[in-house]
């Protein structure tokens, strides 16, 4: 957990010389980073292939079931086969699929389904176990039917992609981006039609229009209905992070394309270039994350309630009334909420409380308040914020509106932190970025956490946070 002061110091935040002009409006999520007001999230393009592939796999399962009926087996086995076949069907679709690419996967999954069916049949009624001939015939019929059906679906999809390609922007150095765009235009079967190049300087060969400002990107996005974004240089993701997140928030799919050497291990390709899809959203696993928050915060509140009562009683006796400190912070989507802490420092007035930055070792604190701050016990009341849904256990630390406005104006990636619910602890905190540390570094770690979020990563951060509490250093 972090340990931030309840009344922050008037000194400038770390990495900042002097003050900032206050920013009265917090940037919207769709304008993160570059203050670009792209269109709000558009509905995703409806792909016809997945339902048709599901139909093809279902018909293949029925064909395999016909073999079972022909061999005199019960109809229940046919239903089991259909369930197994659909449960293990291939789900991930490459940009330009083909049945030969899927052949090993399809045959392997059909094999698993028939072996599982044979084992279930033998366990259910040993006297009516499937023979080797039935297994082999059923496997062959279902595999051939599945491949034939999928081949027709992929053929229809490729023709649709050629007739109606998806508009794309290519981001990277102008020369490299123009080269990749030209290759894609020479291969219309990819189903991607570049309409512009986004680069810092238009210093490449002639070709597509080079967009160098946010307004030009916005205009191209709206006029061409751009749905795909291709990053053609490794540095694009770090340098153009705010732009990519704004495009993602607008409903675009972001791809990282290796324009020089096929170094990616994935099999996805566009016009011969190895590529992989980047997931820069924050909605993945929201249900699992929320369940973890509720389970852990609720359990901890029950377990540590005696400790909270003791801290409140001692704080009341040593520092007088008003043991709970309430302060407005900015959370997910830039919305304010009331954060709870044990009061460890009494500000001179409301302005000081809202505009003072954290200073370690504040001399106005009593010894017990310093103990609470050093051990991060003053943060435990935020478990109630987590249980209510204002915060999460793991996420970017919330800040006050005064500083959110300053940092969003100064650090390009700061506003993008509000894509996810604020947290008691986070990746930046376990790397020691708390108190008087670099705001730029915090924003970078927070955005990296959001871009690569996983439930297991949350568990690891919580474990590392608990371990750090054994050797507290305070802030």
HELIX and SHEET records of a PDB file:
HELIX    1   1 UNK A   29  UNK A   31  5                                   3    
HELIX    2   2 UNK A   49  UNK A   70  1                                  22    
HELIX    3   3 UNK A   75  UNK A   87  1                                  13    
HELIX    4   4 UNK A   99  UNK A  124  1                                  26    
HELIX    5   5 UNK A  126  UNK A  128  5                                   3    
HELIX    6   6 UNK A  132  UNK A  163  1                                  32    
HELIX    7   7 UNK A  174  UNK A  186  1                                  13    
HELIX    8   8 UNK A  188  UNK A  190  5                                   3    
HELIX    9   9 UNK A  214  UNK A  224  1                                  11    
HELIX   10  10 UNK A  236  UNK A  239  1                                   4    
HELIX   11  11 UNK A  241  UNK A  249  1                                   9    
HELIX   12  12 UNK A  286  UNK A  319  1                                  34    
HELIX   13  13 UNK A  332  UNK A  334  5                                   3    
HELIX   14  14 UNK A  350  UNK A  355  1                                   6    
HELIX   15  15 UNK A  367  UNK A  375  1                                   9    
HELIX   16  16 UNK A  377  UNK A  379  5                                   3    
HELIX   17  17 UNK A  382  UNK A  388  1                                   7    
HELIX   18  18 UNK A  401  UNK A  410  1                                  10    
HELIX   19  19 UNK A  415  UNK A  419  5                                   5    
HELIX   20  20 UNK A  427  UNK A  430  1                                   4    
HELIX   21  21 UNK A  439  UNK A  451  1                                  13    
HELIX   22  22 UNK A  455  UNK A  470  1                                  16    
SHEET    1   A 7 UNK A 210  UNK A 211  0                                        
SHEET    2   A 7 UNK A 192  UNK A 198  1                                        
SHEET    3   A 7 UNK A 166  UNK A 171  1                                        
SHEET    4   A 7 UNK A 228  UNK A 231  1                                        
SHEET    5   A 7 UNK A 253  UNK A 258  1                                        
SHEET    6   A 7 UNK A 273  UNK A 278 -1                                        
SHEET    7   A 7 UNK A 269  UNK A 270 -1                                        
SHEET    1   B 2 UNK A 324  UNK A 330  0                                        
SHEET    2   B 2 UNK A 336  UNK A 342 -1                                        
SHEET    1   C 2 UNK A 392  UNK A 394  0                                        
SHEET    2   C 2 UNK A 423  UNK A 425  1                                        
END                                                                             
